[in-house]
Amino acid sequence: MPDRPFPRRPDDIFVDMRDARFLASPLLWVGLLFAVLVLRMNELRPVLRWALPGIDPVIYQRSSFLALFLSHLGLVAAASGAAAVVGVSLAAFVTRPAGRDFRAMVDALSTIGQTFPPAAVLAIAVPIVGFGPRPTVIALFLYGLLPIVENAVAGLEGVPHGVREAAEALGLSAWQKLREVELPLAAPVMLSGIRVSVTIAIGTATIGSTVGALTLGTPIFNGLVANKLPFVLEGAVLVALFAILTDMMFARLERWLRRGTSEAISGRNR
């Protein structure tokens, strides 16, 4: 009697479907492409020499692309982290009864920060703090504050009134209500603002190379000065992939937070 294969368990089918979704994820392939280019850009030397003859060298060599990326990442993380802390704190303050009178002033200051061109901020900051990464961090901080403040205020004001009343009925203090109820429920909307701010910062940080900061924009500006198109392409492609990859990661985190927030609200309403 021929052997019959055992029927597959539902758990095995679920694992196979999850693996298939993971392999089909754009986040995975964009991440792999970015990592390969950062670590193995030299492998493209023959292709670039064939596509752009007469240019030597065709690969930027004054610093490794890994060092450029880590420096770029550090600038964006420092500026965006500071902007997130300050922006969420300001939003929490102006949505409390004691801070409502300062709402217009905070909105005006954060709007001015973004409408002021980053290049102008660099020009003002360099004589004060000198060349290097510090003026770049200042410019990115000011430029990224507005979307964080706006979304944080919208998220805190969008917390359902019934949830606030339930928290008060439980005897939570104002600080406990903010920390344990309002901030977790407003987190998805806040994250949307942080996502926009970080994505903008990744692209804007490239201009920091004009004042001595080491970024992925360094090959771009060196290529423009030396008339070497490969340098410009290498820096531009890496900056674009970095921004796309970061946006995808934030989008996935945002979906997860929204799903958790919906479940929490529905659970409280039962």
N, C-alpha and C positions, 0 to 999 in steps of 0.2 A: 504494500500500500504506500503510495508516494507521500513523502512528508509534506505537511501543509505549514506554510509560514504562520507564525503566531500573529494574531491581529495586533496592530499597533495601539498602544495606549494613548488616551487623549493628551496625557502630559508630554509624550514624545512628539506628537503632532504640534502641540503648542510651542515646544522648544524649537522645532524646525522652522515654524512660522516666524518666531522671534529672531532666529538667526538670519532668516532671509530678509526680514525688514532691516536688520542691522547692516547687512552687506549692501542693501539697496539705498542706504541712507546717504544723501549728499554730504552730510557733515563728515562722515568717515572719509570719503574720497577727496573732499576739499582739504581736510586735515592732512591726509597722506601726501597730497600734492605739495602743500605748503611746507611740510617737514622735509620732503625730498629736495625741494628747491633751496631751502635754508641750509641743509647739511651737505648737499651734493651738487651745488650750482656748477662746479667745475666740469661735471659730466656733459654739460651743454656746450662746451668749448668748440667741438667740431661742427656742431649745428650752427652756432653763431658765426663761425669763420666762413662757413659756406654761404649763409644767408647775408652776411655783411662783410664782404671781402675788403681788404685794405685797411682794416682797423685792428690795431694791436696795442695793448691787450684787449680782448673782448670780454673778459671777466674782471669785475672790480676786485682789486687785490690789496688795497690799503688796510682793510680790516675784514675779518671774516663776517659772513652774513649772519652767523649765529650771534656774534657779538653785537652786530647792528640791531638784530631783532630783540635781544635781551635788553639792550639799552632803551630801545623804542618802547618795549613793554613796560619797563620800569617807569619811564616818564608818564605814560598813559595811566598806569596803575596809581602812581602817586597823585597825579592831578585829579583823576576821576574819583579816587577814594576820598580825597579831601572834599571834592565837590559834593559827593553823595552824603557825607556826614554833615556838612554845613547846610546843604539844601534840604535834607530831611528834617534837620533840627529847626531851621527857619520855618518850614511848613508846619511842623508840630506847634511851634510858638504862635504863629499867626492864626491858627485854627482853634486856639484856646481863647476863652473870654478875655484874659488879660492882654492878649496880643493882637486882637482883631483891629485895633486902631493903627497898627503898624503894617497892615496888609498891603496898602497901596505903596508904601515906601519900599517894602521888600520886593514887590513886583517891579517897581521902577528900577531899582538897583540891579536886579538880575537881568532885566531887559537891556539895560545899558551895557552890562558885561558882555552880552552876546552880540550886540550891534556894533560894539567897538571892534575894529578889525584886529585879529591876532598879531599881524605885522606891526600895527601901531603900538600894541601892548609891549611887544618885544623891543621896539625902539625906545619906549619910555623906561622899561625895566632894566635894560642893559646898563645904562649909566648908574643905576641904583645898586643892582646886585651883581653886575659883571657878566661876562660871557660864560657860556656853558649851559648846563641843564636847568638852572634855577629860573631864568626868564621864560623858558619854554613851559615849565610847570605852572608858572603864574598865568601865562596866556591861556593855557588849556583849562586851568581851573575857572577863570572868569568866563571863558567861552562855553563851558559845559554846565554852568550853574542853572541857567534858565529852564531847560527842559526838566531838570530834576525837581526844581522848586514847583513848577507848574503841575507836574504829574503827582508829586507828593501831596500838594494841596487838594487836587482833584480826588485822589485816592482816599484821603482822610475825610473829606467832606462827603464822599460817596458811601461811607459806611452806613448800612441801614439803621434807621432810627429805632426800630424794634430791638436790634442787637444792643444799641447803646442803653436802652431802658432795661434790658435784661441784665446787663453788666452792673448797672446802678442798683437794681433789685438784689443782686448778689452781695452788695456791700463793698464793691471794689472802689478803691480810691481813684482820684483822677489819674495819677501816675500808673496805677495798675491797669486801669481801663485803657489807657493809651498803649502801654507795653504789651498787654496780654490779649487785647481785643482789636483795637483800631489799627495798630501797625501791622499785625499779621493779615488782617482782612484787606488792608490797602496795599499790601506788598506787591501784587501783580501789576497794579497801575503805577506804583513807584518804580518797579523794575522796567517798565516801558520807557520812562524818562531816563533812567540810568543807561538803558540800552542805546537810546538815541545819543546821549551825551558821550558815551564811550566810543561809539562808532565815529562820531564827529571828531573826537580827540585823536583817533588813530590816523585819520587823514591829515588833520591839522598839525600833528606833531612833526610832520616832515619838514615844515619851515623852521623848526628848531635848529636844523643843520646850518642855517645861515648865521646863527650866533654861537656856533661852536658846540652844540649838542650833537651827540652821536645817535643817529636814527637811521631808519631805512630810507629816509630822504637824502642821506649823504651821497650815495651813488648817483642819485638823480641830479643833484646840483653839481657834482663833479663832472658828470657826463655833459651837462649843459655848458659848463665852463670850458671843458676840453674838447667839445664837439665829438663826444663818443656816445653814439646812440645806444649801444648795448648796455652801458651803465644805466642810462635812463630807463630802459625797458626792464632791467633786472630789479631796480628799486621800485618802479611803479607796479609791476606784477606782484611783488611781495607785499607791498602796502595794500593793494586791492584784495589779495587773498586773505591777509590778516584781518581786514575789516569784514569781509564776507564770513569768514570762519567765526569771528567773535559774534557777529550778528546772529548766526545760526545757533550758537551755543546759548545766547540770551533768549532766543525765540523758544528753544526747547525748555529752558528753565521757566520761562514765563507761562508756557502751557501747563507745566507741572504745577506751578503755584496757583494758576486759575482753577485747575481741577480740584486742588486741595481746598481752596477758598469756597468753591461752590458746594463741596461736600460739607464743609463746616457750617455754612449758612443754612443749608437744607436740614442738617442735623439739629441746629438750634431752633428751627421753626417747627419741628415736630412736637 
